[in-house]
Amino acid sequence: MILCKKRERDIGLSLFLHPKRGASLKIIKKVPVKVVLTEKEREAQIKKWETRESDLEREVEQFHFERKKMEKKHGSLPSNIDDRLNKEIRKRKAEIEGIHYHMEQIQLLPEFYELTIDEVESVVEVLEGMKWQTVKEREIVIEDGHVKRVRDE
């Protein structure tokens, strides 16, 4: 059940009244997933970025091919189609540049750095008197493919 919106994201809420603990509220909160950057993990991250880069380069080539095919069939392209193709090509080339930047930066990070790779949703129970910082600072840390710890400070 969705009872409110915060920052354009829906937050699911359930309100309970416990006789001994007082009011509690269950919320759905985004929790960061971090990976410990070992040499093996660094290589895996770089490989992931390289795969994405080659996919994007293939898409750019496909757009060029489609443009030539349409030009050959119809002569010149209508400006709206040409603009759209150019926009898609620019978007993918910008993403490729971003990937190059990420690959450079990951090389500079120290060993055992905790790199945020994802976010998951978690149900969190908020109790009266609880420190808000405790709710905010939750995270999952993964090392060598296994959950190393769940920080619930």
C-alpha positions in Angstrom: 0.0 0.0 0.0 1.4 3.4 -1.0 0.6 6.1 1.5 3.0 8.9 0.4 5.5 10.1 -2.1 8.9 11.4 -1.3 11.2 13.0 -3.9 9.2 11.6 -6.8 9.7 8.0 -5.6 6.9 5.9 -4.1 7.6 4.7 -0.6 5.5 1.8 0.6 4.5 2.3 4.2 2.8 0.1 6.9 2.0 1.5 10.4 1.8 -0.9 13.4 1.2 -0.2 17.0 3.1 -2.6 19.3 2.0 -2.6 23.0 5.5 -2.8 24.4 7.6 -1.0 21.8 5.2 1.7 20.7 4.5 2.7 17.1 6.6 1.2 14.4 6.6 1.8 10.7 7.8 -0.5 7.9 9.2 1.4 4.9 10.8 0.3 1.7 14.3 1.9 1.4 16.9 1.8 -1.3 20.1 0.1 0.1 23.4 0.5 -1.7 25.3 -2.7 -2.7 29.1 -2.3 -2.6 31.8 -4.6 -3.9 35.3 -4.8 -2.3 37.7 -3.9 -5.1 40.2 -6.8 -5.3 42.3 -7.4 -8.4 39.9 -10.1 -9.5 36.9 -7.7 -9.1 38.7 -4.9 -10.8 39.2 -7.1 -13.9 35.6 -8.2 -13.8 34.4 -4.6 -13.6 36.7 -3.6 -16.5 35.4 -6.6 -18.6 31.8 -5.6 -17.9 32.6 -2.0 -19.1 34.4 -3.4 -22.2 31.4 -5.6 -23.1 29.1 -2.6 -22.8 31.5 -0.5 -24.9 31.5 -3.1 -27.7 27.7 -3.4 -27.6 27.4 0.4 -28.0 30.0 0.5 -30.8 28.0 -2.2 -32.6 24.8 -0.1 -32.2 26.6 2.9 -33.7 27.7 0.8 -36.6 24.1 -0.5 -37.0 22.8 3.1 -37.1 25.3 4.0 -39.8 24.4 0.9 -41.8 20.6 1.7 -41.5 21.3 5.3 -42.6 23.2 4.2 -45.7 20.5 1.6 -46.5 17.7 4.2 -46.3 19.8 6.7 -48.3 20.4 4.1 -51.0 16.7 3.2 -51.1 15.1 6.6 -50.8 17.8 9.1 -51.8 18.2 11.7 -49.1 16.7 11.2 -45.7 14.0 13.4 -44.3 15.5 15.8 -41.7 13.5 14.3 -38.8 14.9 10.8 -39.4 18.4 12.1 -40.0 18.2 14.2 -36.8 16.9 11.2 -34.8 19.7 8.9 -36.1 22.3 11.6 -35.2 20.8 12.0 -31.8 21.0 8.3 -31.1 24.6 8.0 -32.4 25.7 11.0 -30.2 24.0 9.5 -27.2 25.8 6.2 -27.6 29.2 7.9 -28.3 28.7 10.0 -25.1 28.1 6.8 -23.2 31.2 5.2 -24.7 33.2 8.3 -23.5 31.7 7.8 -20.0 32.8 4.1 -20.1 36.4 5.1 -21.0 36.3 7.5 -18.0 35.0 4.8 -15.6 37.7 2.3 -16.8 40.4 4.9 -16.2 39.1 5.8 -12.8 38.7 2.1 -11.7 42.4 1.7 -12.4 43.2 4.5 -10.0 41.1 3.2 -7.0 43.1 1.5 -4.2 42.9 -2.2 -3.5 40.0 -3.1 -1.1 38.1 0.1 -2.0 34.3 -0.4 -1.6 32.8 0.4 -5.0 29.0 1.0 -5.2 27.7 -1.2 -8.0 23.9 -1.4 -7.4 21.0 -0.5 -5.2 18.3 -2.8 -3.9 15.1 -2.2 -2.1 14.8 -3.4 1.5 11.9 -3.4 4.0 13.1 -1.5 7.1 11.2 -1.3 10.4 11.4 2.2 12.0 10.6 2.3 15.7 9.9 5.2 18.0 13.1 6.5 19.6 15.3 4.9 16.9 18.2 7.1 15.6 17.4 8.1 12.0 21.1 7.7 11.1 20.7 4.0 11.8 18.0 3.7 9.2 19.9 5.8 6.6 23.3 4.0 6.8 22.4 0.5 5.7 24.4 -1.1 3.0 25.5 -4.5 1.6 29.2 -5.3 1.0 30.2 -8.1 -1.3 33.7 -9.6 -1.7 34.7 -12.3 -4.2 31.0 -12.9 -5.1 29.9 -13.5 -1.5 28.1 -11.2 0.9 30.8 -10.1 3.3 28.7 -8.0 5.6 25.4 -6.2 5.9 25.9 -2.9 7.6 23.0 -2.0 9.7 24.6 0.6 11.9 
